[in-house]
C-alpha cells in the first residue's frame, strides 16, 4: 500500500526503505538461480522460454491482484529475468567443465 507523501524527500525515503527490502530478496533469488545452474546439464537449458512465460503470467496476475500496472510489472520482470539469465550463464560456464 502506497502512503501519500508530503514531500519529495519523503518519497525518496520510502523508495530507499523499499530498496533495503528488495535488494536482499534479489540476492536470495540469485542464490536459487545459482543452484538452478547446477541442475542443468546443457548450457542451452539456462534459457527456458516456457518457464519465463509462466513467470510472466504469474506476475501479471499478482500485479492485477494488488492494483499494480501489469504491463509495468511485466517489463520489470523481463528485464530482471534477462539479467538473471546472464548471471546464470556465467555461473553455468564456471561450474561445468568444458568438453
C-alpha positions, 0 to 999 in steps of 0.5 A: 500500500502506497502512503501519500507523501508530503514531500519529495524527500519523503518519497525518496525515503520510502523508495530507499526503505523499499530498496533495503527490502528488495535488494536482499530478496534479489540476492536470495533469488540469485542464490536459487538461480545459482543452484538452478545452474547446477541442475542443468546439464546443457548450457542451452537449458539456462534459457527456458522460454516456457518457464519465463512465460509462466513467470510472466503470467504469474506476475501479471496476475499478482500485479492485477491482484494488488492494483499494480500496472501489469504491463509495468510489472511485466517489463520489470520482470523481463528485464530482471529475468534477462539479467538473471539469465546472464548471471546464470550463464556465467555461473553455468560456464564456471561450474561445468567443465568444458568438453 
